[in-house]
Amino acid sequence: MQEELYHFFPNDRAKEIAFLGATCLLEVLRKMLLIRNFEQRGEAAYGQGKVGGFYHSYAGQEAIQTACIEACGVRHWFTTTYRCHALALLLGATPNAMMAELYGKSTGLAMGRGGSMHMYADRLLGGLAIVGGHVPIATGAAFSIKYLKQKELVSFCFLGEGATVQGAFHESLNLATLWNLPCIYVIENNQWGMGTAAQRAVCVKPIGEHFAKSYGIRSYTLNGLDFFNCYTGFKDALHHCLADSKPILIEVVAERLRGHSISDPGLYRSKEELKELIEKDPLVQFKNILIQQGILTEGAYQELDKQQREIAIAAMQFAEESPLPAPIVLEEGVFAPREGL
Ligand SMILES: Cc1ncc(C[n+]2csc(CCOP(=O)(O)OP(=O)(O)O)c2C)c(N)n1
């Protein structure tokens, strides 16, 4: 990440710490640790041959969606990409149902039909695998909010920087701007689209600021390694989106700790770069701030981490013991009608 290129939205960390308070900050840490542990165990299960298909880890980006939910709440509509495990957990999906979905079991979130890329929760419209394909869905959710006059809601759309060069993204921004739709588009720029560096795929930089300018809409650039910067930015964005019902474009500058997916050996990053990334790990940064503030001790951190690990391991056990979907239910829960019906 070339931080000097970006003008991050200003925030006052001391003020945010005082506002959120120790109990809330520890809960935020717990959520980020649950996401990290879930991803680590999910990948381990994949390695054991228990999980098939694709697996895209959110490790390294936890601060972003955790901050969004903390700042804006869970009542809105949310849409995201295949990198969807964190958002589902944050929106109330249980680790058991999510792990069972990874294992393709009948107790899974989507009855074992969707797998890793298709997690759903109460307000989560997916978990969708086509790059850019979910952006019109999020825009449609914003349209429904406006049509139904639900003035306290917005639609959040998380996407990777790779999707910003898709037509669906620009058609969505155009319509959302024309029709004043309350949609907050969040580009999580983790620097890579599979093995292609962002600057080789997208011709503008900073992406969010540039595209927002073309559509004449408000934009934010946030530091995805810093929970507090994300928290303040999301809160401010929600305030404006609710006030004027206009779309907003946020670019969160981030890093992913793992390869694009589990099958990516990540040969395009050097060992030194990876070492640097691990040193900047947002979870560790957040933990260190809480320790400095006297809110947390190293011992308490280890204990909290252990508890979340145990939850993820128990979820593996649950998934392991759950039945596979019975062949007879194969046609249940799918939209395509059988010929002749
Ligand atoms: C329309 C379409 N084209 C290609 C792919 C294959 N593909 C899957 S992920 C990906 C890269 C996307 O990168 P980005 O949008 O930056 O998101 P990230 O994976 O970094 O979170 C590609 C090309 C796809 N799923 N959909």
The ligand as a MOL file (V3000), in Angstrom:
LIG
                    3D

  0  0  0     0  0            999 V3000
M  V30 BEGIN CTAB
M  V30 COUNTS 26 27 0 0 0
M  V30 BEGIN ATOM
M  V30 1 C -17.2520 -11.6460 -14.4080 0
M  V30 2 C -16.1310 -12.4320 -13.7900 0
M  V30 3 N -14.9230 -12.4390 -14.3880 0
M  V30 4 C -13.8970 -13.1400 -13.8330 0
M  V30 5 C -14.0890 -13.8490 -12.6800 0
M  V30 6 C -12.9280 -14.6000 -12.0420 0
M  V30 7 N -12.4420 -13.8600 -10.8610 0 CHG=1
M  V30 8 C -12.8170 -14.2570 -9.6410 0
M  V30 9 S -12.2070 -13.2450 -8.4720 0
M  V30 10 C -11.4200 -12.2760 -9.5750 0
M  V30 11 C -10.6040 -11.0910 -9.1250 0
M  V30 12 C -11.4040 -10.0190 -8.4880 0
M  V30 13 O -10.5950 -9.1250 -7.7850 0
M  V30 14 P -11.1850 -7.9860 -6.8990 0
M  V30 15 O -12.4590 -7.4790 -7.4960 0
M  V30 16 O -10.1160 -6.9740 -6.6910 0
M  V30 17 O -11.5940 -8.6740 -5.5210 0
M  V30 18 P -10.7140 -9.4540 -4.4570 0
M  V30 19 O -10.7310 -10.9060 -4.8600 0
M  V30 20 O -9.3500 -8.8680 -4.4720 0
M  V30 21 O -11.4030 -9.2820 -3.1550 0
M  V30 22 C -11.6440 -12.7490 -10.8680 0
M  V30 23 C -11.0940 -12.1310 -12.0830 0
M  V30 24 C -15.3800 -13.8190 -12.0830 0
M  V30 25 N -15.6420 -14.4670 -10.9610 0
M  V30 26 N -16.3590 -13.0880 -12.6300 0
M  V30 END ATOM
M  V30 BEGIN BOND
M  V30 1 1 1 2
M  V30 2 1 2 3
M  V30 3 2 2 26
M  V30 4 2 3 4
M  V30 5 1 4 5
M  V30 6 1 5 6
M  V30 7 2 5 24
M  V30 8 1 6 7
M  V30 9 2 7 8
M  V30 10 1 7 22
M  V30 11 1 8 9
M  V30 12 1 9 10
M  V30 13 1 10 11
M  V30 14 2 10 22
M  V30 15 1 11 12
M  V30 16 1 12 13
M  V30 17 1 13 14
M  V30 18 2 14 15
M  V30 19 1 14 16
M  V30 20 1 14 17
M  V30 21 1 17 18
M  V30 22 2 18 19
M  V30 23 1 18 20
M  V30 24 1 18 21
M  V30 25 1 22 23
M  V30 26 1 24 25
M  V30 27 1 24 26
M  V30 END BOND
M  V30 END CTAB
M  END
